[in-house]
Amino acid sequence: MPVLKPRNESQRLESLYRYKILDTDPEQRFDDLTYLASFICNAPVAMINFIDAERQWVKSKIGTDVRETTRDVAFCAHTILQNDLMVVTDAAKDERFANNPFVAAGPKVRFYAGATILSGDGHALGTICVLDTQPRNLSPEQAEALRALSRQVHDQMELRNQLIELKTALNARSQIEQSLRQNEAYLNEILETSRDGILVEENERVMYMNRAYARLFGCASPEELFGLHLSELAAPEDLERLLDYGRRRARGEEAPTLYTFKIQRRDNRMPVELEASVSNFFHENKHHIITFVRDITERRRNELERERLIADLKNALGKVKTLSGLLPICASCKKIRDDKGYWNQIEVYIEQHSEADFSHGICPDCAKRLYPEEFQDDSELS
């Protein structure tokens, strides 16, 4: 006999496939319903079947080893055409099934009763059915119980789908959470290994600080400074300026994004001078300020030393310059005339126009001229 199919067969199959139940392992929830069908209907064989495109597939069974059959020999393929309970009291006398191999040979099925399993959108997906090798009928109570069990099969299918979706969602969430934890750990490692200090503040209080910033304060752990007010961190001479910058940013006013300030170390050592780069951000509708700082104490010290050396060099070069050019010297007394026209002893002039030190002595020629008698005695001895 050719296989008869519902007019909405393609939509019916789409609905069946959405449940992802074909070719799955046995499940206790469905086996319990199969057991109840067998018990209530007093039938040796009970099954939950789903009708695929070309086959009948068995999800749960009692009293048989059948896992699937071709659709053309399936009693249930006829049941889904009427979307309700179908009862065959004696298959051997029913022209639809008299030549069926399960009737004419094999287990010699005589009695069949199946209730259609409907999807949420009304498509017939399969049946819960009972079979016997003896002709018989169902009582009205048994028939109604079989219908109730078919509805329970549908409910269990829906619950199964929801559990699968929930498990999928939980797995996806778990993967997302794991990825977030990994990203958080990676970001935290970047922040904590940064050589620059990083500070996040809210309402002028420390919300986060990395290790590099904590070390600038002389602290072993950033947690020691969490929750502190900025007034407890800044050096007194820079406190008002620092707070003013923050308040101007909080009000949305223009404020420097790059500036320098000093902080007071917790160990009371010399203040540390920092160069700061600042930006604003909002988190959970709260205004935060993030500051990236770098210790410029040594750099500032070097800059000041360089400026001092440059000033000293300029001063020395200026003094050397005053000794350059043509110097008027008296041919007799050897005094030098300055740029104002005054004549000065040479040592006075040099002292005023350079940093050179000098002492007085007598050269050999002058000594002979001033003390000839000393040199005359030496001449006679020789």
C-alpha positions as CSV (number, residue, x, y, z in Angstrom):
1,M,0.0,0.0,0.0
2,P,1.4,3.4,-0.9
3,V,2.3,5.7,2.0
4,L,-0.3,8.3,2.7
5,K,1.1,11.7,3.9
6,P,-0.6,14.7,5.5
7,R,-1.2,17.7,3.2
8,N,1.1,19.8,5.5
9,E,3.9,17.1,5.4
10,S,6.8,19.6,4.8
11,Q,5.6,21.8,7.7
12,R,5.0,18.7,9.9
13,L,8.6,17.5,9.3
14,E,10.0,21.0,10.0
15,S,8.1,21.0,13.3
16,L,9.4,17.5,14.1
17,Y,13.0,18.4,13.4
18,R,12.8,21.4,15.7
19,Y,12.6,19.0,18.6
20,K,15.9,17.3,17.7
21,I,14.6,14.1,19.1
22,L,15.2,11.6,16.3
23,D,18.0,9.1,16.8
24,T,18.6,10.1,20.4
25,D,19.2,7.8,23.3
26,P,16.5,6.4,25.5
27,E,15.3,8.7,28.3
28,Q,13.6,7.8,31.5
29,R,10.9,10.5,31.1
30,F,9.6,8.8,28.0
31,D,10.1,5.2,29.2
32,D,7.9,6.1,32.2
33,L,5.1,7.1,29.9
34,T,5.5,4.0,27.8
35,Y,5.2,1.9,30.9
36,L,2.0,3.7,32.0
37,A,0.5,3.1,28.5
38,S,1.2,-0.6,28.7
39,F,0.0,-0.8,32.3
40,I,-3.2,1.2,31.8
41,C,-4.2,-0.5,28.5
42,N,-3.1,-3.9,29.8
43,A,-1.1,-4.4,26.6
44,P,2.2,-6.4,26.2
45,V,3.7,-3.9,23.8
46,A,3.8,-0.1,24.0
47,M,5.8,2.4,22.1
48,I,6.4,6.1,21.5
49,N,7.1,6.6,17.7
50,F,7.9,9.6,15.5
51,I,7.2,9.5,11.8
52,D,10.1,10.8,9.8
53,A,10.0,11.4,6.0
54,E,10.5,7.7,5.1
55,R,10.6,5.9,8.4
56,Q,9.0,5.3,11.7
57,W,11.5,5.8,14.5
58,V,11.0,4.4,18.0
59,K,12.0,6.7,20.9
60,S,10.7,4.4,23.7
61,K,9.4,0.8,23.8
62,I,8.2,-2.1,26.0
63,G,7.8,-5.7,24.8
64,T,9.6,-5.3,21.5
65,D,13.1,-4.8,20.1
66,V,12.1,-2.7,17.1
67,R,14.0,0.5,16.8
68,E,12.6,1.7,13.5
69,T,10.6,0.5,10.5
70,T,9.9,1.8,7.0
71,R,7.0,4.2,6.9
72,D,4.9,2.1,4.6
73,V,4.4,-0.7,7.2
74,A,3.9,1.7,10.2
75,F,0.4,1.7,11.8
76,C,1.3,5.1,13.2
77,A,1.7,6.5,9.7
78,H,-2.1,6.1,9.5
79,T,-2.7,7.5,12.9
80,I,-1.1,10.9,12.2
81,L,-3.5,11.4,9.3
82,Q,-6.4,11.9,11.7
83,N,-4.7,13.8,14.6
84,D,-6.5,11.7,17.2
85,L,-6.8,8.3,18.6
86,M,-6.9,5.4,16.1
87,V,-8.0,1.9,17.2
88,V,-7.6,-1.2,15.2
89,T,-9.5,-4.0,17.0
90,D,-8.4,-6.8,14.6
91,A,-5.6,-5.9,12.1
92,A,-6.1,-9.3,10.3
93,K,-9.6,-8.2,9.3
94,D,-8.6,-4.6,8.4
95,E,-7.8,-4.2,4.7
96,R,-5.2,-1.5,5.5
97,F,-3.1,-3.9,7.6
98,A,-4.1,-7.5,6.7
99,N,-1.0,-7.9,4.4
100,N,1.3,-6.0,6.7
101,P,4.4,-8.1,7.5
102,F,3.9,-7.4,11.3
103,V,0.4,-8.8,10.9
104,A,0.7,-11.6,8.4
105,A,4.1,-12.8,9.7
106,G,6.5,-11.7,12.4
107,P,4.9,-10.9,15.8
108,K,1.3,-11.3,14.2
109,V,-0.1,-8.0,15.6
110,R,-3.9,-8.1,15.9
111,F,-4.7,-5.2,18.1
112,Y,-3.4,-1.6,17.8
113,A,-4.4,1.7,19.5
114,G,-2.4,4.9,19.1
115,A,-2.9,8.5,20.2
116,T,-1.4,11.2,18.1
117,I,1.4,13.4,19.6
118,L,0.7,16.9,18.5
119,S,3.3,19.7,18.4
120,G,2.6,23.1,19.9
121,D,1.6,24.4,16.5
122,G,-0.8,21.4,15.9
123,H,1.3,19.2,13.6
124,A,1.1,15.4,14.1
125,L,4.6,14.2,15.0
126,G,4.1,10.6,16.0
127,T,2.1,8.5,18.5
128,I,2.1,6.7,21.8
129,C,0.6,3.3,21.0
130,V,-0.1,-0.1,22.5
131,L,-0.2,-3.4,20.6
132,D,-1.4,-7.0,21.3
133,T,-1.4,-10.3,19.5
134,Q,-5.1,-10.8,20.4
135,P,-8.0,-8.9,18.9
136,R,-9.5,-6.6,21.5
137,N,-10.7,-3.0,22.2
138,L,-10.0,-0.2,24.6
139,S,-12.4,1.0,27.3
140,P,-13.4,4.6,27.2
141,E,-11.2,5.2,30.2
142,Q,-8.2,3.6,28.6
143,A,-8.8,5.6,25.4
144,E,-8.9,8.8,27.4
145,A,-5.8,7.8,29.4
146,L,-3.9,7.2,26.1
147,R,-4.8,10.6,24.9
148,A,-3.7,12.1,28.2
149,L,-0.4,10.3,27.8
150,S,0.1,11.6,24.3
151,R,-0.3,15.1,25.7
152,Q,2.3,14.3,28.4
153,V,4.7,13.1,25.7
154,H,4.3,16.5,24.0
155,D,4.9,18.3,27.3
156,Q,8.0,16.2,28.0
157,M,9.3,17.1,24.4
158,E,8.8,20.8,25.1
159,L,10.5,20.5,28.5
160,R,13.3,18.5,26.9
161,N,13.7,21.3,24.3
162,Q,13.7,24.0,26.9
163,L,16.3,22.1,29.0
164,I,18.5,21.7,25.9
165,E,18.2,25.4,25.1
166,L,18.9,26.2,28.8
167,K,21.9,24.0,28.8
168,T,23.1,25.5,25.6
169,A,22.6,29.0,27.0
170,L,24.4,28.0,30.2
171,N,27.3,26.6,28.3
172,A,27.4,29.7,26.2
173,R,27.3,31.9,29.3
174,S,29.9,29.7,31.0
175,Q,32.2,30.2,27.9
176,I,31.5,34.0,27.9
177,E,32.2,34.2,31.7
178,Q,35.4,32.2,31.2
179,S,36.4,34.5,28.3
180,L,35.6,37.5,30.5
181,R,37.7,36.1,33.4
182,Q,40.6,35.4,31.0
183,N,40.3,38.9,29.5
184,E,40.0,40.4,33.0
185,A,43.1,38.5,34.1
186,Y,44.9,39.6,31.0
187,L,43.9,43.2,31.5
188,N,44.8,43.1,35.2
189,E,48.2,41.7,34.3
190,I,48.7,44.6,31.9
191,L,47.7,47.1,34.5
192,E,49.7,45.6,37.3
193,T,52.9,45.2,35.3
194,S,52.7,48.7,33.8
195,R,55.7,50.9,34.8
196,D,53.3,53.8,34.8
197,G,51.0,54.4,37.7
198,I,47.3,54.1,37.1
199,L,44.6,55.6,39.4
200,V,40.8,55.5,39.0
201,E,38.8,57.9,41.2
202,E,35.2,58.6,41.9
203,N,34.1,61.6,44.0
204,E,37.7,62.4,44.8
205,R,38.2,58.9,46.3
206,V,40.5,56.1,45.2
207,M,38.5,53.3,43.5
208,Y,41.5,51.5,41.9
209,M,45.2,51.9,41.9
210,N,47.8,49.6,40.3
211,R,51.0,48.4,42.0
212,A,53.2,50.9,40.2
213,Y,51.2,53.8,41.6
214,A,51.2,52.3,45.1
215,R,55.0,52.0,45.0
216,L,55.3,55.7,44.4
217,F,53.5,56.2,47.7
218,G,55.9,53.8,49.4
219,C,53.1,51.2,49.9
220,A,53.5,47.4,49.3
221,S,49.9,46.9,48.3
222,P,47.4,49.2,46.4
223,E,44.6,48.1,48.7
224,E,46.2,50.2,51.5
225,L,45.1,53.3,49.5
226,F,41.6,52.2,48.3
227,G,38.9,54.5,49.5
228,L,41.3,57.3,50.5
229,H,40.4,60.9,49.7
230,L,42.8,62.6,47.2
231,S,43.6,65.2,50.0
232,E,45.4,62.3,51.8
233,L,47.6,61.7,48.8
234,A,48.7,65.0,47.4
235,A,51.5,67.1,48.7
236,P,50.2,70.1,50.6
237,E,51.6,72.6,48.1
238,D,49.7,71.0,45.2
239,L,46.5,69.9,47.0
240,E,44.2,72.8,46.0
241,R,45.4,72.8,42.4
242,L,44.9,69.1,42.1
243,L,41.4,69.2,43.6
244,D,40.5,72.1,41.4
245,Y,41.4,70.2,38.3
246,G,39.3,67.3,39.3
247,R,36.2,69.4,40.2
248,R,36.4,71.3,36.9
249,R,36.5,68.1,35.0
250,A,33.5,66.7,37.1
251,R,31.5,69.9,36.1
252,G,32.4,69.4,32.5
253,E,34.6,72.5,32.4
254,E,37.9,72.8,30.5
255,A,40.8,71.5,32.6
256,P,44.3,70.5,31.7
257,T,44.7,66.9,30.6
258,L,48.4,66.9,31.1
259,Y,50.0,68.4,34.2
260,T,52.5,67.8,37.0
261,F,52.0,67.6,40.7
262,K,53.6,66.2,43.8
263,I,52.3,63.4,46.1
264,Q,53.2,62.8,49.7
265,R,54.7,59.4,50.4
266,R,53.3,57.4,53.2
267,D,56.7,56.8,54.7
268,N,57.2,60.6,55.0
269,R,60.2,60.7,52.6
270,M,60.6,63.5,50.2
271,P,57.5,64.2,48.0
272,V,57.5,62.6,44.5
273,E,56.8,64.7,41.5
274,L,54.6,63.2,38.9
275,E,53.5,63.9,35.3
276,A,49.8,63.0,34.9
277,S,47.6,62.4,31.9
278,V,43.9,62.5,32.7
279,S,40.7,61.4,31.0
280,N,37.0,61.0,32.1
281,F,34.7,58.0,31.7
282,F,31.3,56.9,32.9
283,H,30.5,53.5,34.4
284,E,27.0,52.6,35.6
285,N,26.1,56.2,35.2
286,K,28.8,57.3,37.5
287,H,31.5,59.8,36.6
288,H,35.1,58.5,37.0
289,I,38.5,60.0,36.4
290,I,41.4,57.8,35.3
291,T,44.9,59.1,35.7
292,F,48.1,57.8,34.2
293,V,51.2,59.0,36.0
294,R,54.9,58.8,35.6
295,D,57.6,59.6,38.2
296,I,59.5,62.6,36.9
297,T,61.4,63.4,40.2
298,E,64.8,62.3,38.8
299,R,64.0,63.9,35.4
300,R,63.1,67.2,37.1
301,R,66.2,67.1,39.3
302,N,68.3,66.5,36.1
303,E,66.5,69.4,34.4
304,L,67.2,71.8,37.2
305,E,70.9,70.7,37.3
306,R,71.1,71.2,33.6
307,E,69.6,74.6,33.9
308,R,72.1,75.5,36.7
309,L,75.0,74.3,34.6
310,I,73.8,76.3,31.6
311,A,73.4,79.4,33.7
312,D,76.9,78.9,35.2
313,L,78.4,78.4,31.7
314,K,76.7,81.4,30.3
315,N,77.9,83.5,33.3
316,A,81.5,82.2,32.8
317,L,81.3,82.8,29.1
318,G,80.1,86.3,29.7
319,K,83.0,87.0,32.0
320,V,85.5,85.5,29.5
321,K,84.0,87.7,26.9
322,T,84.8,90.9,28.9
323,L,88.5,90.0,28.7
324,S,88.5,89.6,25.0
325,G,89.2,92.3,22.5
326,L,91.8,95.2,22.9
327,L,92.9,96.0,26.5
328,P,94.6,99.4,27.0
329,I,97.7,98.8,29.2
330,C,100.0,101.6,30.5
331,A,103.5,101.1,29.0
332,S,105.1,102.3,32.2
333,C,103.1,101.1,35.2
334,K,101.2,98.4,33.4
335,K,97.8,99.5,34.7
336,I,94.7,98.5,32.6
337,R,92.0,101.0,31.6
338,D,88.4,99.6,32.0
339,D,85.4,100.4,29.8
340,K,84.6,103.4,32.0
341,G,88.0,105.0,31.5
342,Y,89.4,104.2,34.9
343,W,92.9,102.8,35.3
344,N,93.2,99.8,37.5
345,Q,96.0,97.6,38.8
346,I,96.1,94.5,36.6
347,E,95.2,92.2,39.5
348,V,92.2,94.3,40.4
349,Y,91.0,94.3,36.8
350,I,91.4,90.5,36.4
351,E,89.6,89.9,39.8
352,Q,86.6,92.0,38.6
353,H,86.4,90.4,35.2
354,S,87.1,86.7,35.9
355,E,87.0,84.0,38.5
356,A,90.8,83.4,38.3
357,D,92.8,83.3,41.6
358,F,96.4,84.5,41.6
359,S,99.3,85.2,43.9
360,H,102.4,87.5,43.8
361,G,106.0,86.5,43.1
362,I,109.2,87.8,41.5
363,C,110.5,86.6,38.2
364,P,114.3,85.9,37.8
365,D,114.9,89.0,35.7
366,C,113.2,91.3,38.2
367,A,115.0,89.6,41.1
368,K,118.4,90.4,39.5
369,R,117.4,94.0,38.9
370,L,116.0,94.5,42.4
371,Y,118.6,92.5,44.4
372,P,121.9,92.7,42.3
373,E,124.1,92.1,45.4
374,E,122.6,88.6,45.8
375,F,123.3,87.7,42.3
376,Q,126.8,89.3,42.3
377,D,127.9,86.9,45.1
378,D,126.8,84.0,43.1
379,S,128.8,85.3,40.1
380,E,132.1,85.6,42.1
381,L,131.7,82.0,43.5
382,S,131.3,80.6,40.0
